[in-house]
């Protein structure tokens, strides 16, 4: 299991548009790939964290190989400037409580 976590720092003028795009389009589109079991969308000021839970490394790798470029391109078309993004992959060591 892993979490694919994206951190986005959003320009103040884009916060409303960004939140709408993420909740109504990008996160649903990413989950519709079937490669992730769940997602969270959180913020502190104008810094956002989005976490996508994949049940396996294989599912994540399939997402990267078949869907990531299309979704990243769509994001870049909507936000060519004003949003700085970084990504990381976190391996889940243990879930609490255990499933």
N, C-alpha and C positions, 0 to 999 in steps of 0.2 A: 504494500500500500504506500501511496505517496500523496503529497500535497504539491500541486503546481501553484506557486504563489507569485502574484504580480503586485508590485508596488507602483502606484501612479501618483505623481505630484501634479496637481491640476491648477492652472492659472485661475485666480478668483473669478474672472469674467466668464469662465467656461464651466463652473461647478454645476449649475443647473442642467445645462445641456449634456454634460458628461454623465451625471447621475441618471438622467432619462435614457440616454443611449445605452448605458451599461445594463440597466434594469429591464428595459423593454426590448432590447435587441441583442447586444453582444453576449451577455451571460446566457440568455435562453438559446441563442444560436450555438454557443459552445457546448452547452449541455445536450442539445439536440444531436450532436455527433455520436452520442452513445458511449463515449470513451471515459466519461466521468460520472461518478455516482451522486455527487452533491457539490454545492458551491456555497461560499459565503462572500458577502460584500460589506466591508466595514470602512469606517473613516475616522480620522482625527484631524479636525480642521480641513485643510485641502489636500491631505495625504490619504490615499485610499489603499486598502489591501483587498485583493480578491484571491480567494483560495479555492482551487478545484481539487476534489478528492478523486484519485484514480485507484481502483482496486488492485492494479498491477502495473509494473513497469512496461509490460507489453502494450497495455491499453494506452498509456501515455505516449509511448514510442509511435504507435499507430496514429494517434492524434497529430503528433508533430509531422509525420510523414504524409498524411493525407488531408489535414484540415487547417493546420496552423497558418500556412502562408495566406490562404484565402481570408481567414478571419483577421489576421494582422493587417492585410492590405485594406480591408474594409474599415478597420479602426483608423488607420493612417489617412484614409480619404476623408473621414469625418473630423479628425483632429490632426491636421498636418503640423500644427504648432500649438504650444500652450499646455501640452501634457508630456511629462517626462516619465518613461516607463523603465522598470527593471524587472527581471524575472529570475526566479530560483526554483529548484526542485528539492523538496525536503522528503527524505525517507521517513516513514512513520515507524518508530521503534516499538511503540505499544499504545493501544487505545485504552482509555479508562471511562466508564467501566468496560470490562472485556465484553465483546459481543457474544 
